[in-house]
Amino acid sequence: MPNSRGLEIIPNLFTLLNLVFGCLAIIFILQNGIAIMNTGESNQFIDMPEKIWLASLFIGLAAVIDFVDGFVARLFKATSEMGKQLDSLADLVSFGVAPGLIIYQFLRMSFAQQEDGLTVSLIWLLPALLLPCAAAWRLAKFNLDNSQSYSFKGLPTPSAGIFVGSFPVIYWNVNEQWVLQLLLNKWFLYGVVLVLSFLMISNLPLMSLKFKSYGFAANWAKYLLAILSLLALVLLKWLAIPVIILAYVLLSLLIKSKTT
């Protein structure tokens, strides 16, 4: 039975809301209010006011909507090729461009700790743009491959976006000094860009969180991921976000190793 064109607009409106949230995240990243001040000892002090913290919120809301629009499309049996393309375009903004700009701003803060860091060459900041490029590649490849319903080839773009999108909220809310130093370490940031970009464009088999059935034998990794996620949220709070993404990747690779 062909889809009703009248119903197709419902999930597409949710997808556009995903795009709106991604654009709002970018607005708060660019209007970040980052303050860099000199102390009496000639050391630079970096303060990140709340505006960039809101970018994490809107990327998180975009991720929720990204899940909801697919659910709504299946509920109304209103899936369409246009909806698929629209979803990828929205994901590129919310989970590619916005996270790339977050890395860009953190790199700026990292270099600002150095002498003459405020005048750092743009060349040192441009690696942040690898993230949206890799996201675009990943989404285009996904749209041309119809075999990724219950498994993925490469890291899904929303997962990479959520990983980086957690950085501002972690920086704002976590008081552990080693965490703050890590987030302001340019080599760590470069490493994040390279690893996430590689994972997105790779063909590594990663599990989808959709269920064909609910039996434990076929879904033990998904249930284990759910348990680990709950424990991480309780014990690590905001730090749980990147930990959950890492657990997802590692469990997916573990499944692959057991089946080969």
C-alpha positions, 0 to 999 in steps of 0.5 A, spaced: 500 500 500 503 506 498 504 511 503 499 517 504 502 523 502 498 527 507 501 523 513 509 523 510 509 531 512 508 529 520 515 525 521 518 530 516 516 536 521 519 532 526 525 532 522 525 539 521 525 540 528 531 536 529 534 541 524 532 547 528 535 544 534 542 543 530 541 551 528 540 553 535 546 549 538 550 553 532 548 559 535 550 558 542 556 555 540 558 562 536 555 566 541 559 563 546 561 568 551 568 565 552 572 570 556 579 570 556 583 574 562 590 575 564 591 574 572 596 578 576 601 573 574 600 574 567 597 567 566 591 566 562 584 564 565 579 561 561 571 562 563 566 559 559 559 562 560 553 558 560 551 560 553 555 554 549 553 549 555 546 550 551 549 547 545 549 541 549 542 541 550 540 542 543 544 537 540 541 532 546 534 535 544 536 534 536 538 526 538 531 525 541 527 528 535 532 524 531 529 518 534 522 520 535 521 522 527 523 515 525 518 512 530 513 516 528 514 515 521 513 507 522 507 508 526 504 512 521 507 508 515 509 514 512 516 513 510 519 516 504 525 517 500 524 525 501 524 523 509 530 519 508 534 525 505 531 530 509 533 526 516 540 526 513 541 533 512 538 535 518 543 530 522 549 533 518 547 540 521 546 537 528 551 532 529 556 534 524 557 541 523 555 543 530 560 538 534 565 540 529 564 548 531 564 545 538 571 542 537 573 549 534 571 553 540 575 548 545 581 548 540 581 556 541 581 555 548 586 550 548 591 555 544 589 561 549 593 557 554 599 558 551 603 565 550 600 568 544 595 563 543 590 568 541 593 569 535 594 562 533 593 560 526 587 558 523 591 552 520 591 549 527 583 550 528 581 547 521 582 540 523 575 541 527 572 541 520 574 534 519 568 532 523 562 535 519 566 532 513 566 525 515 559 526 517 557 528 510 561 522 508 557 517 513 550 520 511 551 519 504 554 512 504 548 510 509 543 513 504 546 509 498 546 502 502 539 499 504 543 493 508 543 497 515 537 497 518 539 492 524 546 493 524 551 499 521 557 500 517 561 505 521 559 509 527 552 513 526 553 520 526 548 522 531 553 517 536 559 521 534 555 528 535 553 526 542 560 524 544 562 531 542 556 535 544 557 532 551 564 536 552 561 543 553 556 540 559 561 536 562 566 542 562 561 546 565 558 541 570 564 537 572 569 540 577 574 534 576 581 538 574 583 532 570 577 532 566 578 540 565 585 539 563 583 533 558 578 537 554 583 543 554 588 539 551 589 540 543 592 533 542 586 530 546 581 534 541 585 532 535 585 525 537 577 525 538 577 528 531 581 523 528 578 517 531 571 519 530 572 521 523 575 514 522 569 510 525 564 514 521 567 513 514 569 506 516 566 499 515 566 497 522 560 493 523 556 496 529 550 494 532 543 498 531 539 499 537 533 496 533 530 489 536 528 484 531 526 480 537 526 481 545 530 474 546 536 475 551 540 470 546 540 475 540 540 481 544 545 480 550 549 486 548 543 491 547 541 489 554 548 489 557 549 496 554 542 498 557 545 496 564 552 499 563 548 506 561 544 506 567 550 504 572 554 510 568 549 515 569 548 514 576 556 513 578 558 518 573 553 523 571 555 527 565 561 524 564 557 518 562 555 520 556 562 519 552 563 513 556 556 510 554 558 511 546 565 508 548 561 502 551 557 502 545 563 501 540 566 496 544 560 492 545 559 492 537 566 490 536 566 484 541 559 481 538 563 481 531 569 478 534 565 472 537 561 471 530 568 471 526 
